[in-house]
Amino acid sequence: MKHAPRIVIIGGGFGGLYATLALEKKLSRLNQKAEISLVSKDNFFLFTPMLHEVASSSIALQNIVTPLRKIVRKATVITSKVTAIDRGSREITLESAAGTHHQLGYDYLVIAVGNTSNFYGIPGLEENAMTLKTLGDAITMRNSVISLLEKSEAECPDSDHAMPISVVIGGGGFAGTETVGAIHDLIIRSLPLYPKLRRAKVTVHLIEGGEKLLPELGSELGAYTAEALRNRSITLHLGWRISAATETTVTITQGETEKVVNHNLLIWTGGVAAHPLVNALEAPQEKGRVLVESTLHIPGDTSVWSLGDCAAVPQLGGGFCAPTAQHAIRQAETVAHNIVAEISHARLMPYTHRSIGALASIGERTGVARIFGFQFSGFIAWWMWRTVYLFKLPQWEKRIRVAIDWTSDLIFGRDIVQYLPDRSNTKGD
Ligand SMILES: Cc1cc2nc3c(=O)[nH]c(=O)nc-3n(C[C@H](O)[C@H](O)[C@H](O)COP(=O)(O)OP(=O)(O)OC[C@H]3O[C@@H](n4cnc5c(N)ncnc54)[C@H](O)[C@@H]3O)c2cc1C
């Protein structure tokens, strides 16, 4: 290679950002020259574990995102969408916000584009359900809940006729369970501000195809979570699957039995699908993820690497790593180590991982956690969740801002201002 190696990383999420940071550090330690480009369609890093806190208005939206340019030190940040990868010519195609296209060459490519939502072809689901994957999703969800409260209060003469609010959430994994707790909190804690809307008018449903919530945390914590949610009058439909959805109803089925649940807000967190770039890569896949060696490159090709949610990374004991931020951050270290090793003709190392555990916040200052095999639930687990994730935010600026938001929420209650994108108009209508 005559020029300094060109390393291009696609995706500014947990995998891509942390791989960039690790590469910057390792290359500078070895005094090795390389051009690093981080290409991402958004100019910010989004801290997804706190998305439900934005959706439920306990954190201001800008506090869980950090501009990539403020985090990386030496890499060039390119805010563009990657539309194609040509492994033959070792080029990717970028589409800028202005719609122009251009090519970017690479010697080493790291693909960390995450995944997309899967609606499994369920009739009406994609058209009528919201998802919670992006900052835009969280803002839309927050606005929709507040709009529902406003509508219910405004469109009735008295509390007996207030429009009922029915929120339905599909998926009882981490995202669904945390979202149901958070949205329920937002509605219930805002009720004193809506005198015509009584608690009896609010129903929140959680639909999960399996028999347990949060199966990753084990049956005891799953049962604790189910009981905690039921105690708040959240209706659980365990063992039921969504089979169809319309603007106002969700049909759920269990074997031959079918039920219809009315909704005025439907949220879907129940499935993930392959990213379009992964589908177009012409490389082996495992259930919609790029299949990589344990050293994290594509089989037989050490110029293309992948990690995080879009990669099927083999685990030592068999199977593949779960799509979690914890794995993405650790895989980033391995990718960076191995690319530097490849440049300097050293030995590659496999990705190995010992899980620290997992935590979930389930609303009303309650949580569940399994850390190093020990189980925690209730307030202590919620406090652990907040402490752990606060310190996982990438910069002190955001940690302080989030801590202030949480404190303000405790003292002043939820902020129910709607974020409306309307421009001012001079006619005054
Ligand atoms: C609501 C929610 C809560 C979660 N909570 C937790 C939790 O508590 N703990 C945990 O460990 N995990 C959690 N996760 C999972 C965690 O967010 C993912 O495992 C992690 O984000 C994976 O990192 P990644 O880099 O692979 O993908 P992502 O973080 O999704 O990043 C993908 C990046 O690629 C960019 N991108 C996508 N397409 C293109 C393109 N064509 N061109 C350029 N850039 C592109 C995106 O803009 C983004 O920056 C949660 C996920 C969600 C949705």
The ligand as a Tripos MOL2 file, in Angstrom:
@<TRIPOS>MOLECULE
LIG
   53    58     1     0     0
SMALL
NO_CHARGES

@<TRIPOS>ATOM
      1 C1        -35.4350    1.5650   22.4220 C.3       1 LIG1
      2 C2        -34.1690    0.7680   22.5260 C.ar      1 LIG1
      3 C3        -33.6030    0.5160   23.7740 C.ar      1 LIG1
      4 C4        -32.4210   -0.2170   23.8850 C.ar      1 LIG1
      5 N1        -31.8980   -0.4280   25.1400 N.ar      1 LIG1
      6 C5        -30.7380   -1.1050   25.2580 C.ar      1 LIG1
      7 C6        -30.1470   -1.3090   26.5430 C.ar      1 LIG1
      8 O1        -30.7180   -0.8780   27.5600 O.2       1 LIG1
      9 N2        -28.9660   -1.9850   26.6120 N.ar      1 LIG1
     10 C7        -28.3400   -2.4750   25.4950 C.ar      1 LIG1
     11 O2        -27.2440   -3.0720   25.6150 O.2       1 LIG1
     12 N3        -28.8660   -2.3100   24.2760 N.ar      1 LIG1
     13 C8        -30.0510   -1.6350   24.1230 C.ar      1 LIG1
     14 N4        -30.6000   -1.4620   22.8850 N.ar      1 LIG1
     15 C9        -29.9320   -2.0640   21.7290 C.3       1 LIG1
     16 C10       -28.8240   -1.1350   21.2420 C.3       1 LIG1
     17 O3        -29.3650    0.1280   20.9390 O.3       1 LIG1
     18 C11       -28.1910   -1.7120   20.0000 C.3       1 LIG1
     19 O4        -27.7450   -3.0110   20.2510 O.3       1 LIG1
     20 C12       -27.0100   -0.8430   19.5580 C.3       1 LIG1
     21 O5        -27.4940    0.4440   19.2320 O.3       1 LIG1
     22 C13       -26.3050   -1.4650   18.3580 C.3       1 LIG1
     23 O6        -25.3160   -0.6030   17.8870 O.3       1 LIG1
     24 P1        -25.0040   -0.5230   16.3190 P.3       1 LIG1
     25 O7        -23.8610    0.4050   16.1820 O.co2     1 LIG1
     26 O8        -24.9020   -1.8730   15.7560 O.co2     1 LIG1
     27 O9        -26.3270    0.1030   15.6700 O.3       1 LIG1
     28 P2        -26.9680    1.5170   15.8990 P.3       1 LIG1
     29 O10       -26.6690    2.0350   17.2490 O.co2     1 LIG1
     30 O11       -28.3840    1.3430   15.4810 O.co2     1 LIG1
     31 O12       -26.2210    2.4630   14.8750 O.3       1 LIG1
     32 C14       -26.3820    2.3670   13.4960 C.3       1 LIG1
     33 C15       -25.8110    3.6310   12.8810 C.3       1 LIG1
     34 O13       -25.7650    3.4860   11.4770 O.3       1 LIG1
     35 C16       -26.2510    4.6460   10.8560 C.3       1 LIG1
     36 N5        -26.7440    4.2560    9.5470 N.ar      1 LIG1
     37 C17       -27.7430    3.3820    9.2630 C.ar      1 LIG1
     38 N6        -27.8800    3.2500    7.9330 N.ar      1 LIG1
     39 C18       -26.9400    4.0300    7.3600 C.ar      1 LIG1
     40 C19       -26.5910    4.3080    6.0150 C.ar      1 LIG1
     41 N7        -27.2310    3.7380    4.9900 N.pl3     1 LIG1
     42 N8        -25.5870    5.1790    5.7850 N.ar      1 LIG1
     43 C20       -24.9260    5.7770    6.8140 C.ar      1 LIG1
     44 N9        -25.2120    5.5430    8.1060 N.ar      1 LIG1
     45 C21       -26.2070    4.6710    8.3690 C.ar      1 LIG1
     46 C22       -27.3360    5.1480   11.8080 C.3       1 LIG1
     47 O14       -27.6040    6.5250   11.5910 O.3       1 LIG1
     48 C23       -26.6580    4.8780   13.1450 C.3       1 LIG1
     49 O15       -25.7940    5.9410   13.4870 O.3       1 LIG1
     50 C24       -31.7890   -0.7210   22.7400 C.ar      1 LIG1
     51 C25       -32.3290   -0.4660   21.4730 C.ar      1 LIG1
     52 C26       -33.5060    0.2760   21.3660 C.ar      1 LIG1
     53 C27       -34.0750    0.5510   20.0000 C.3       1 LIG1
@<TRIPOS>BOND
     1     1     2 1
     2     2     3 ar
     3     2    52 ar
     4     3     4 ar
     5     4     5 ar
     6     4    50 ar
     7     5     6 ar
     8     6     7 ar
     9     6    13 1
    10     7     8 2
    11     7     9 ar
    12     9    10 ar
    13    10    11 2
    14    10    12 ar
    15    12    13 ar
    16    13    14 ar
    17    14    15 1
    18    14    50 ar
    19    15    16 1
    20    16    17 1
    21    16    18 1
    22    18    19 1
    23    18    20 1
    24    20    21 1
    25    20    22 1
    26    22    23 1
    27    23    24 1
    28    24    25 2
    29    24    26 1
    30    24    27 1
    31    27    28 1
    32    28    29 2
    33    28    30 1
    34    28    31 1
    35    31    32 1
    36    32    33 1
    37    33    34 1
    38    33    48 1
    39    34    35 1
    40    35    36 1
    41    35    46 1
    42    36    37 ar
    43    36    45 ar
    44    37    38 ar
    45    38    39 ar
    46    39    40 ar
    47    39    45 ar
    48    40    41 1
    49    40    42 ar
    50    42    43 ar
    51    43    44 ar
    52    44    45 ar
    53    46    47 1
    54    46    48 1
    55    48    49 1
    56    50    51 ar
    57    51    52 ar
    58    52    53 1
@<TRIPOS>SUBSTRUCTURE
     1 LIG1         1 GROUP 0 **** ****
